[in-house]
Amino acid sequence: MTRPTAMLLAPGSGTSCEHPSLVAIERALAPGLPVRRFDFEYRKAGKPFPDRAPKLIATTRAEAGALATERGVAPDTLVLGGRSMGGRMCSMAVAEGLPAAGLVLICYPLHPPKKPDKLRVEHFADLSVPCLFVSGTKDEFGSPDEFDEHLASIPGPVTRVLVEGKRHDLKGADDQIIDAIRDWLATLS
């Protein structure tokens, strides 16, 4: 396992890098682990809807490269992730070969609400890095049983933390999210 040197976090589709959860994670982990939050291009341009995955993945790659260069570290020492769509794009980038020490996937969207047949797991078989999934037990984007079924296809080590009674927004669960991330990071050193 590679000891992480920094973390890159991306927001969900309807929020920015100023999402209170992402800010709380950065404050809790710094200065021990520098955290950089970023916005996708559509958000910076004021567009209401996300770009297609290839463009989002390209932005993720560019942000990871910039963070590695800025910190003077190897790209495979970065932990990548974020909330919902942001974490999903990081996982897709890693599945396509972007180096990383691990993935932090907060409220990963297994499928759109009420559309369990539209799964977003095709790249899971290409994830060999350690992965942390944090989600609510009442998340409409993926139930605990659905996660049990699909996380088994990830060849890398998977840690899963369920937040009891919480939905996709994980509102009010920042402390639990931060504790989960800290505990998981300790396993990478």
TORPA-4810 file (N, C-alpha, C, O; in nm, 3 decimals):
<nodes>
NODE_1_0.084_-0.119_0.000_0.000_0.000_0.000_0.089_0.125_0.000_0.195_0.127_0.063_M
NODE_2_0.045_0.225_-0.070_0.120_0.350_-0.081_0.072_0.449_0.025_-0.048_0.470_0.041_T
NODE_3_0.165_0.508_0.096_0.128_0.609_0.196_0.082_0.735_0.123_0.157_0.792_0.044_R
NODE_4_-0.042_0.781_0.150_-0.094_0.899_0.082_-0.020_1.028_0.119_0.019_1.048_0.234_P
NODE_5_-0.002_1.114_0.018_0.063_1.242_0.042_-0.033_1.360_0.031_-0.004_1.469_0.081_T
NODE_6_-0.147_1.340_-0.035_-0.247_1.445_-0.050_-0.377_1.381_-0.099_-0.378_1.267_-0.145_A
NODE_7_-0.487_1.458_-0.087_-0.618_1.409_-0.130_-0.682_1.510_-0.223_-0.675_1.631_-0.201_M
NODE_8_-0.745_1.459_-0.329_-0.817_1.540_-0.425_-0.965_1.504_-0.415_-1.001_1.387_-0.428_L
NODE_9_-1.050_1.604_-0.393_-1.193_1.579_-0.376_-1.277_1.656_-0.477_-1.255_1.775_-0.500_L
NODE_10_-1.373_1.586_-0.536_-1.465_1.645_-0.634_-1.607_1.643_-0.578_-1.644_1.552_-0.504_A
NODE_11_-1.686_1.743_-0.614_-1.824_1.750_-0.563_-1.921_1.667_-0.646_-1.886_1.616_-0.752_P
NODE_12_-2.042_1.654_-0.594_-2.150_1.591_-0.668_-2.199_1.683_-0.778_-2.156_1.798_-0.787_G
NODE_13_-2.287_1.633_-0.863_-2.330_1.708_-0.982_-2.404_1.837_-0.950_-2.395_1.933_-1.026_S
NODE_14_-2.477_1.842_-0.840_-2.556_1.961_-0.810_-2.491_2.057_-0.713_-2.556_2.153_-0.670_G
NODE_15_-2.366_2.034_-0.678_-2.299_2.121_-0.581_-2.162_2.163_-0.631_-2.118_2.122_-0.739_T
NODE_16_-2.096_2.244_-0.552_-1.962_2.291_-0.587_-1.861_2.234_-0.489_-1.895_2.160_-0.397_S
NODE_17_-1.736_2.271_-0.510_-1.630_2.227_-0.419_-1.642_2.293_-0.282_-1.568_2.260_-0.190_C
NODE_18_-1.735_2.387_-0.270_-1.759_2.451_-0.141_-1.864_2.376_-0.059_-1.909_2.426_0.044_E
NODE_19_-1.903_2.257_-0.103_-2.000_2.177_-0.028_-1.949_2.163_0.115_-1.833_2.130_0.136_H
NODE_20_-2.036_2.187_0.215_-1.991_2.185_0.354_-1.920_2.056_0.396_-1.828_2.061_0.477_P
NODE_21_-1.961_1.942_0.341_-1.896_1.816_0.375_-1.751_1.812_0.325_-1.661_1.768_0.397_S
NODE_22_-1.730_1.858_0.202_-1.595_1.858_0.147_-1.505_1.955_0.224_-1.388_1.926_0.249_L
NODE_23_-1.560_2.070_0.260_-1.485_2.168_0.340_-1.450_2.108_0.476_-1.338_2.124_0.525_V
NODE_24_-1.547_2.038_0.538_-1.524_1.977_0.669_-1.415_1.870_0.662_-1.332_1.859_0.752_A
NODE_25_-1.415_1.791_0.554_-1.312_1.688_0.537_-1.175_1.754_0.526_-1.079_1.712_0.591_I
NODE_26_-1.166_1.859_0.444_-1.038_1.928_0.428_-0.988_1.981_0.562_-0.872_1.962_0.598_E
NODE_27_-1.075_2.048_0.636_-1.035_2.105_0.766_-0.992_1.998_0.865_-0.898_2.017_0.942_R
NODE_28_-1.061_1.885_0.863_-1.031_1.778_0.958_-0.899_1.707_0.927_-0.828_1.666_1.019_A
NODE_29_-0.866_1.693_0.799_-0.746_1.617_0.761_-0.619_1.703_0.755_-0.509_1.652_0.777_L
NODE_30_-0.635_1.833_0.726_-0.518_1.921_0.718_-0.473_1.957_0.859_-0.556_1.961_0.950_A
NODE_31_-0.347_1.984_0.881_-0.240_1.987_0.783_-0.174_1.851_0.761_-0.086_1.839_0.675_P
NODE_32_-0.213_1.748_0.835_-0.150_1.617_0.821_-0.157_1.562_0.680_-0.060_1.504_0.630_G
NODE_33_-0.272_1.580_0.615_-0.288_1.536_0.477_-0.349_1.653_0.400_-0.467_1.684_0.419_L
NODE_34_-0.272_1.717_0.314_-0.326_1.828_0.236_-0.442_1.780_0.148_-0.435_1.673_0.087_P
NODE_35_-0.546_1.861_0.142_-0.664_1.829_0.062_-0.689_1.942_-0.036_-0.685_2.060_0.001_V
NODE_36_-0.714_1.905_-0.160_-0.752_2.003_-0.262_-0.890_1.967_-0.313_-0.915_1.853_-0.352_R
NODE_37_-0.979_2.065_-0.312_-1.113_2.049_-0.367_-1.117_2.119_-0.502_-1.052_2.221_-0.521_R
NODE_38_-1.193_2.063_-0.597_-1.201_2.127_-0.728_-1.342_2.119_-0.783_-1.422_2.035_-0.744_F
NODE_39_-1.371_2.211_-0.876_-1.497_2.211_-0.949_-1.473_2.167_-1.092_-1.367_2.192_-1.150_D
NODE_40_-1.573_2.102_-1.148_-1.568_2.065_-1.290_-1.596_2.190_-1.374_-1.651_2.288_-1.325_F
NODE_41_-1.558_2.183_-1.501_-1.569_2.299_-1.591_-1.713_2.350_-1.606_-1.735_2.471_-1.610_E
NODE_42_-1.811_2.261_-1.613_-1.949_2.306_-1.631_-1.994_2.392_-1.513_-2.070_2.487_-1.530_Y
NODE_43_-1.945_2.359_-1.395_-1.980_2.434_-1.275_-1.915_2.573_-1.280_-1.979_2.674_-1.250_R
NODE_44_-1.789_2.576_-1.320_-1.719_2.706_-1.331_-1.784_2.795_-1.435_-1.783_2.918_-1.421_K
NODE_45_-1.843_2.734_-1.540_-1.908_2.811_-1.646_-2.053_2.848_-1.612_-2.120_2.916_-1.690_A
NODE_46_-2.099_2.805_-1.497_-2.235_2.837_-1.455_-2.343_2.754_-1.521_-2.461_2.791_-1.517_G
NODE_47_-2.304_2.643_-1.582_-2.403_2.555_-1.646_-2.471_2.468_-1.540_-2.407_2.426_-1.444_K
NODE_48_-2.602_2.442_-1.558_-2.674_2.364_-1.457_-2.652_2.213_-1.463_-2.672_2.143_-1.364_P
NODE_49_-2.609_2.163_-1.579_-2.597_2.018_-1.593_-2.452_1.979_-1.624_-2.380_2.053_-1.690_F
NODE_50_-2.411_1.862_-1.573_-2.274_1.817_-1.596_-2.244_1.787_-1.742_-2.333_1.754_-1.820_P
NODE_51_-2.116_1.800_-1.775_-2.068_1.756_-1.905_-2.072_1.604_-1.909_-2.102_1.540_-1.808_D
NODE_52_-2.042_1.547_-2.023_-2.036_1.401_-2.037_-1.911_1.348_-1.964_-1.815_1.421_-1.939_R
NODE_53_-1.918_1.221_-1.932_-1.811_1.158_-1.853_-1.670_1.180_-1.908_-1.581_1.211_-1.829_A
NODE_54_-1.644_1.166_-2.039_-1.506_1.185_-2.086_-1.448_1.322_-2.048_-1.331_1.332_-2.012_P
NODE_55_-1.528_1.427_-2.057_-1.480_1.560_-2.021_-1.457_1.571_-1.870_-1.359_1.632_-1.826_K
NODE_56_-1.548_1.513_-1.791_-1.533_1.515_-1.645_-1.409_1.436_-1.602_-1.337_1.477_-1.511_L
NODE_57_-1.385_1.323_-1.669_-1.267_1.242_-1.638_-1.140_1.317_-1.677_-1.041_1.311_-1.605_I
NODE_58_-1.143_1.386_-1.790_-1.025_1.466_-1.833_-0.994_1.574_-1.729_-0.878_1.597_-1.697_A
NODE_59_-1.096_1.638_-1.677_-1.075_1.739_-1.572_-1.016_1.675_-1.448_-0.926_1.731_-1.385_T
NODE_60_-1.067_1.559_-1.412_-1.014_1.487_-1.295_-0.866_1.456_-1.314_-0.786_1.476_-1.223_T
NODE_61_-0.830_1.406_-1.432_-0.689_1.377_-1.462_-0.602_1.502_-1.450_-0.494_1.499_-1.391_R
NODE_62_-0.652_1.612_-1.507_-0.576_1.737_-1.504_-0.558_1.787_-1.361_-0.450_1.831_-1.323_A
NODE_63_-0.663_1.780_-1.282_-0.655_1.825_-1.142_-0.560_1.738_-1.061_-0.484_1.788_-0.978_E
NODE_64_-0.564_1.606_-1.084_-0.473_1.516_-1.013_-0.328_1.545_-1.052_-0.239_1.547_-0.967_A
NODE_65_-0.305_1.567_-1.181_-0.170_1.600_-1.227_-0.120_1.731_-1.168_-0.004_1.742_-1.128_G
NODE_66_-0.209_1.831_-1.163_-0.171_1.961_-1.106_-0.139_1.948_-0.958_-0.043_2.009_-0.910_A
NODE_67_-0.218_1.870_-0.885_-0.192_1.852_-0.742_-0.059_1.780_-0.718_0.018_1.819_-0.631_L
NODE_68_-0.033_1.676_-0.795_0.094_1.602_-0.781_0.213_1.693_-0.810_0.313_1.691_-0.739_A
NODE_69_0.200_1.773_-0.915_0.308_1.866_-0.951_0.328_1.972_-0.843_0.440_2.001_-0.802_T
NODE_70_0.217_2.029_-0.799_0.222_2.134_-0.696_0.285_2.084_-0.567_0.362_2.156_-0.503_E
NODE_71_0.254_1.960_-0.529_0.307_1.903_-0.404_0.444_1.839_-0.425_0.514_1.809_-0.328_R
NODE_72_0.484_1.819_-0.551_0.612_1.754_-0.579_0.612_1.607_-0.540_0.712_1.556_-0.488_G
NODE_73_0.499_1.539_-0.566_0.485_1.399_-0.527_0.447_1.315_-0.649_0.403_1.367_-0.752_V
NODE_74_0.465_1.185_-0.636_0.424_1.094_-0.743_0.271_1.085_-0.746_0.207_1.085_-0.641_A
NODE_75_0.212_1.079_-0.865_0.066_1.071_-0.876_0.005_0.953_-0.801_-0.108_0.961_-0.754_P
NODE_76_0.080_0.843_-0.790_0.023_0.725_-0.722_0.022_0.737_-0.570_-0.012_0.642_-0.501_D
NODE_77_0.061_0.854_-0.519_0.052_0.877_-0.374_-0.070_0.962_-0.338_-0.091_0.993_-0.220_T
NODE_78_-0.149_0.998_-0.437_-0.269_1.078_-0.413_-0.390_0.989_-0.386_-0.406_0.885_-0.450_L
NODE_79_-0.473_1.030_-0.292_-0.604_0.968_-0.273_-0.702_1.055_-0.350_-0.704_1.177_-0.335_V
NODE_80_-0.784_0.991_-0.432_-0.881_1.063_-0.514_-1.022_1.026_-0.470_-1.045_0.916_-0.420_L
NODE_81_-1.115_1.118_-0.490_-1.253_1.084_-0.458_-1.342_1.205_-0.447_-1.312_1.312_-0.501_G
NODE_82_-1.452_1.186_-0.378_-1.548_1.293_-0.361_-1.687_1.240_-0.338_-1.707_1.123_-0.307_G
NODE_83_-1.781_1.330_-0.354_-1.922_1.298_-0.330_-1.991_1.258_-0.460_-1.973_1.324_-0.563_R
NODE_84_-2.068_1.153_-0.455_-2.158_1.113_-0.563_-2.088_1.114_-0.698_-1.994_1.037_-0.720_S
NODE_85_-2.132_1.200_-0.791_-2.074_1.201_-0.925_-1.924_1.230_-0.922_-1.849_1.172_-1.002_M
NODE_86_-1.879_1.316_-0.833_-1.737_1.347_-0.825_-1.653_1.225_-0.794_-1.549_1.202_-0.855_G
NODE_87_-1.698_1.147_-0.697_-1.628_1.023_-0.664_-1.635_0.923_-0.779_-1.538_0.853_-0.808_G
NODE_88_-1.751_0.918_-0.843_-1.767_0.825_-0.957_-1.668_0.858_-1.068_-1.608_0.768_-1.126_R
NODE_89_-1.652_0.988_-1.098_-1.557_1.026_-1.205_-1.414_0.991_-1.165_-1.336_0.948_-1.249_M
NODE_90_-1.381_1.009_-1.038_-1.246_0.971_-0.992_-1.227_0.820_-1.008_-1.121_0.775_-1.052_C
NODE_91_-1.330_0.742_-0.972_-1.316_0.596_-0.985_-1.303_0.555_-1.131_-1.228_0.463_-1.163_S
NODE_92_-1.376_0.621_-1.219_-1.367_0.589_-1.362_-1.229_0.626_-1.417_-1.172_0.553_-1.498_M
NODE_93_-1.174_0.740_-1.372_-1.041_0.781_-1.415_-0.936_0.680_-1.370_-0.845_0.645_-1.446_A
NODE_94_-0.948_0.633_-1.246_-0.853_0.533_-1.195_-0.870_0.402_-1.271_-0.770_0.337_-1.303_V
NODE_95_-0.993_0.362_-1.299_-1.016_0.240_-1.376_-0.953_0.249_-1.515_-0.912_0.148_-1.573_A
NODE_96_-0.945_0.372_-1.568_-0.884_0.393_-1.701_-0.733_0.410_-1.693_-0.668_0.431_-1.795_E
NODE_97_-0.675_0.399_-1.573_-0.530_0.402_-1.561_-0.470_0.518_-1.485_-0.348_0.523_-1.470_G
NODE_98_-0.550_0.614_-1.436_-0.496_0.724_-1.356_-0.438_0.667_-1.227_-0.511_0.601_-1.152_L
NODE_99_-0.310_0.691_-1.198_-0.251_0.637_-1.075_-0.314_0.701_-0.951_-0.350_0.818_-0.952_P
NODE_100_-0.328_0.621_-0.845_-0.381_0.671_-0.718_-0.342_0.576_-0.606_-0.320_0.457_-0.628_A
NODE_101_-0.334_0.631_-0.484_-0.309_0.548_-0.366_-0.437_0.482_-0.319_-0.434_0.379_-0.251_A
NODE_102_-0.552_0.542_-0.355_-0.680_0.488_-0.314_-0.793_0.580_-0.355_-0.770_0.689_-0.406_G
NODE_103_-0.916_0.534_-0.332_-1.036_0.610_-0.366_-1.127_0.626_-0.245_-1.154_0.529_-0.174_L
NODE_104_-1.174_0.749_-0.223_-1.272_0.777_-0.119_-1.402_0.813_-0.191_-1.412_0.918_-0.253_V
NODE_105_-1.500_0.725_-0.181_-1.624_0.739_-0.257_-1.741_0.759_-0.160_-1.793_0.664_-0.101_L
NODE_106_-1.781_0.885_-0.146_-1.886_0.923_-0.052_-2.018_0.928_-0.127_-2.030_0.998_-0.228_I
NODE_107_-2.115_0.855_-0.079_-2.247_0.841_-0.144_-2.234_0.812_-0.294_-2.291_0.881_-0.378_C
NODE_108_-2.158_0.708_-0.324_-2.140_0.666_-0.463_-2.277_0.636_-0.525_-2.357_0.565_-0.464_Y
NODE_109_-2.304_0.689_-0.645_-2.434_0.665_-0.710_-2.433_0.536_-0.793_-2.400_0.538_-0.911_P
NODE_110_-2.469_0.426_-0.730_-2.472_0.297_-0.801_-2.562_0.300_-0.923_-2.533_0.238_-1.025_L
NODE_111_-2.672_0.374_-0.911_-2.770_0.388_-1.019_-2.854_0.512_-0.990_-2.856_0.559_-0.876_H
NODE_112_-2.923_0.568_-1.090_-3.013_0.679_-1.064_-3.128_0.632_-0.973_-3.162_0.514_-0.974_P
NODE_113_-3.188_0.724_-0.897_-3.300_0.685_-0.811_-3.412_0.617_-0.892_-3.448_0.663_-1.000_P
NODE_114_-3.464_0.509_-0.838_-3.574_0.433_-0.896_-3.541_0.372_-1.033_-3.631_0.335_-1.108_K
NODE_115_-3.411_0.362_-1.064_-3.370_0.301_-1.191_-3.255_0.202_-1.164_-3.144_0.220_-1.214_K
NODE_116_-3.284_0.098_-1.086_-3.177_0.004_-1.049_-3.119_-0.073_-1.167_-3.015_-0.137_-1.153_P
NODE_117_-3.185_-0.067_-1.283_-3.133_-0.136_-1.400_-3.026_-0.053_-1.473_-2.956_-0.106_-1.559_D
NODE_118_-3.013_0.074_-1.438_-2.913_0.161_-1.502_-2.788_0.172_-1.412_-2.756_0.277_-1.359_K
NODE_119_-2.721_0.060_-1.399_-2.607_0.050_-1.308_-2.485_0.127_-1.358_-2.462_0.140_-1.478_L
NODE_120_-2.409_0.178_-1.262_-2.285_0.252_-1.292_-2.168_0.178_-1.229_-2.092_0.233_-1.150_R
NODE_121_-2.154_0.053_-1.266_-2.054_-0.034_-1.204_-1.963_-0.104_-1.305_-1.879_-0.186_-1.267_V
NODE_122_-1.980_-0.073_-1.434_-1.906_-0.147_-1.537_-1.754_-0.138_-1.520_-1.682_-0.227_-1.564_E
NODE_123_-1.706_-0.033_-1.457_-1.561_-0.015_-1.440_-1.507_-0.075_-1.310_-1.386_-0.076_-1.289_H
NODE_124_-1.594_-0.125_-1.224_-1.551_-0.176_-1.094_-1.443_-0.285_-1.106_-1.352_-0.291_-1.024_F
NODE_125_-1.454_-0.369_-1.207_-1.358_-0.479_-1.223_-1.216_-0.429_-1.252_-1.121_-0.506_-1.244_A
NODE_126_-1.202_-0.300_-1.285_-1.070_-0.242_-1.314_-1.016_-0.158_-1.199_-0.919_-0.085_-1.217_D
NODE_127_-1.076_-0.168_-1.082_-1.029_-0.092_-0.965_-0.944_-0.183_-0.876_-0.997_-0.266_-0.802_L
NODE_128_-0.814_-0.165_-0.883_-0.725_-0.249_-0.802_-0.670_-0.176_-0.680_-0.601_-0.236_-0.598_S
NODE_129_-0.701_-0.046_-0.667_-0.653_0.032_-0.552_-0.750_0.015_-0.435_-0.865_-0.022_-0.456_V
NODE_130_-0.706_0.043_-0.312_-0.797_0.039_-0.199_-0.911_0.140_-0.217_-0.888_0.253_-0.260_P
NODE_131_-1.032_0.098_-0.185_-1.151_0.184_-0.202_-1.228_0.193_-0.070_-1.248_0.093_-0.002_C
NODE_132_-1.269_0.314_-0.037_-1.358_0.337_0.077_-1.490_0.387_0.022_-1.495_0.487_-0.049_L
NODE_133_-1.597_0.317_0.056_-1.733_0.358_0.020_-1.806_0.397_0.149_-1.813_0.318_0.243_F
NODE_134_-1.859_0.520_0.152_-1.939_0.566_0.266_-2.076_0.604_0.212_-2.087_0.692_0.127_V
NODE_135_-2.180_0.538_0.262_-2.315_0.569_0.213_-2.417_0.546_0.322_-2.393_0.476_0.421_S
NODE_136_-2.534_0.607_0.302_-2.643_0.592_0.397_-2.722_0.465_0.373_-2.728_0.415_0.261_G
NODE_137_-2.783_0.413_0.479_-2.861_0.291_0.466_-2.991_0.315_0.388_-3.054_0.219_0.344_T
NODE_138_-3.030_0.441_0.373_-3.152_0.472_0.298_-3.122_0.550_0.170_-3.206_0.626_0.122_K
NODE_139_-3.002_0.531_0.116_-2.960_0.602_-0.005_-3.041_0.551_-0.125_-3.038_0.432_-0.156_D
NODE_140_-3.111_0.641_-0.190_-3.195_0.604_-0.304_-3.113_0.576_-0.430_-3.169_0.533_-0.531_E
NODE_141_-2.982_0.600_-0.426_-2.894_0.572_-0.539_-2.827_0.435_-0.526_-2.744_0.398_-0.609_F
NODE_142_-2.862_0.362_-0.422_-2.805_0.228_-0.402_-2.829_0.181_-0.260_-2.786_0.245_-0.163_G
NODE_143_-2.896_0.068_-0.248_-2.925_0.012_-0.115_-2.805_-0.067_-0.064_-2.717_-0.103_-0.142_S
NODE_144_-2.801_-0.093_0.067_-2.692_-0.176_0.118_-2.682_-0.311_0.047_-2.572_-0.359_0.021_P
NODE_145_-2.796_-0.373_0.016_-2.793_-0.502_-0.054_-2.735_-0.489_-0.194_-2.660_-0.575_-0.240_D
NODE_146_-2.770_-0.380_-0.262_-2.715_-0.358_-0.396_-2.563_-0.338_-0.390_-2.490_-0.388_-0.475_E
NODE_147_-2.517_-0.263_-0.289_-2.373_-0.246_-0.273_-2.306_-0.380_-0.243_-2.201_-0.410_-0.299_F
NODE_148_-2.368_-0.462_-0.157_-2.311_-0.594_-0.128_-2.289_-0.671_-0.258_-2.184_-0.734_-0.277_D
NODE_149_-2.387_-0.667_-0.345_-2.381_-0.742_-0.470_-2.271_-0.691_-0.563_-2.196_-0.771_-0.620_E
NODE_150_-2.259_-0.560_-0.578_-2.171_-0.505_-0.681_-2.028_-0.475_-0.635_-1.936_-0.477_-0.717_H
NODE_151_-2.007_-0.448_-0.509_-1.870_-0.420_-0.463_-1.783_-0.544_-0.470_-1.660_-0.533_-0.474_L
NODE_152_-1.844_-0.661_-0.472_-1.767_-0.785_-0.481_-1.688_-0.795_-0.612_-1.594_-0.874_-0.620_A
NODE_153_-1.726_-0.716_-0.713_-1.654_-0.723_-0.841_-1.526_-0.639_-0.842_-1.451_-0.642_-0.940_S
NODE_154_-1.500_-0.564_-0.735_-1.379_-0.481_-0.727_-1.264_-0.569_-0.676_-1.273_-0.625_-0.567_I
NODE_155_-1.155_-0.582_-0.755_-1.044_-0.668_-0.713_-0.959_-0.609_-0.601_-0.895_-0.683_-0.526_P
NODE_156_-0.955_-0.476_-0.589_-0.878_-0.413_-0.482_-0.949_-0.424_-0.348_-1.066_-0.461_-0.342_G
NODE_157_-0.878_-0.391_-0.239_-0.939_-0.396_-0.107_-1.053_-0.293_-0.093_-1.035_-0.176_-0.127_P
NODE_158_-1.167_-0.337_-0.045_-1.282_-0.250_-0.030_-1.322_-0.239_0.117_-1.337_-0.339_0.187_V
NODE_159_-1.338_-0.115_0.162_-1.391_-0.088_0.295_-1.523_-0.017_0.276_-1.534_0.076_0.196_T
NODE_160_-1.624_-0.061_0.349_-1.756_-0.002_0.334_-1.805_0.044_0.469_-1.801_-0.031_0.567_R
NODE_161_-1.853_0.169_0.476_-1.909_0.224_0.598_-2.051_0.268_0.568_-2.075_0.348_0.478_V
NODE_162_-2.145_0.214_0.644_-2.286_0.250_0.629_-2.325_0.347_0.740_-2.293_0.325_0.857_L
NODE_163_-2.393_0.454_0.703_-2.440_0.552_0.800_-2.589_0.528_0.819_-2.669_0.550_0.728_V
NODE_164_-2.624_0.482_0.935_-2.761_0.438_0.964_-2.863_0.549_0.946_-2.849_0.660_0.998_E
NODE_165_-2.968_0.516_0.870_-3.082_0.606_0.854_-3.061_0.724_0.762_-3.151_0.807_0.747_G
NODE_166_-2.946_0.735_0.699_-2.917_0.851_0.613_-2.947_0.821_0.467_-2.934_0.708_0.420_K
NODE_167_-2.986_0.926_0.398_-3.016_0.919_0.255_-2.890_0.958_0.175_-2.780_0.961_0.229_R
NODE_168_-2.907_0.988_0.047_-2.794_1.016_-0.042_-2.714_1.139_0.000_-2.593_1.145_-0.023_H
NODE_169_-2.779_1.237_0.061_-2.707_1.360_0.098_-2.619_1.343_0.222_-2.534_1.428_0.249_D
NODE_170_-2.640_1.237_0.299_-2.566_1.213_0.424_-2.567_1.338_0.514_-2.469_1.366_0.584_L
NODE_171_-2.677_1.410_0.512_-2.689_1.533_0.589_-2.668_1.506_0.738_-2.726_1.413_0.795_K
NODE_172_-2.584_1.588_0.798_-2.556_1.576_0.941_-2.461_1.464_0.978_-2.444_1.435_1.096_G
NODE_173_-2.397_1.402_0.880_-2.310_1.287_0.907_-2.162_1.318_0.884_-2.081_1.226_0.872_A
NODE_174_-2.125_1.446_0.879_-1.985_1.481_0.850_-1.887_1.415_0.946_-1.782_1.367_0.903_D
NODE_175_-1.920_1.412_1.075_-1.828_1.351_1.172_-1.807_1.203_1.143_-1.695_1.153_1.154_D
NODE_176_-1.914_1.134_1.105_-1.902_0.991_1.073_-1.821_0.971_0.944_-1.742_0.878_0.934_Q
NODE_177_-1.842_1.058_0.847_-1.767_1.050_0.722_-1.618_1.071_0.750_-1.533_0.996_0.702_I
NODE_178_-1.588_1.174_0.827_-1.447_1.206_0.859_-1.383_1.092_0.938_-1.269_1.054_0.909_I
NODE_179_-1.454_1.038_1.036_-1.400_0.925_1.112_-1.371_0.806_1.021_-1.268_0.740_1.035_D
NODE_180_-1.463_0.779_0.929_-1.444_0.668_0.835_-1.320_0.690_0.749_-1.241_0.597_0.727_A
NODE_181_-1.303_0.812_0.700_-1.187_0.843_0.616_-1.058_0.830_0.697_-0.961_0.771_0.650_I
NODE_182_-1.057_0.886_0.818_-0.935_0.875_0.903_-0.899_0.730_0.930_-0.783_0.691_0.916_R
NODE_183_-0.999_0.651_0.969_-0.972_0.509_0.998_-0.918_0.437_0.876_-0.824_0.358_0.886_D
NODE_184_-0.978_0.464_0.761_-0.936_0.401_0.636_-0.794_0.444_0.598_-0.712_0.361_0.560_W
NODE_185_-0.767_0.574_0.608_-0.633_0.624_0.573_-0.525_0.556_0.658_-0.415_0.530_0.609_L
NODE_186_-0.557_0.527_0.783_-0.460_0.462_0.872_-0.423_0.323_0.821_-0.315_0.272_0.852_A
NODE_187_-0.510_0.262_0.743_-0.480_0.128_0.690_-0.388_0.135_0.568_-0.333_0.032_0.527_T
NODE_188_-0.370_0.254_0.511_-0.287_0.269_0.390_-0.141_0.295_0.422_-0.055_0.282_0.334_L
NODE_189_-0.112_0.332_0.544_0.028_0.369_0.578_0.114_0.249_0.603_0.233_0.263_0.632_S
</nodes>
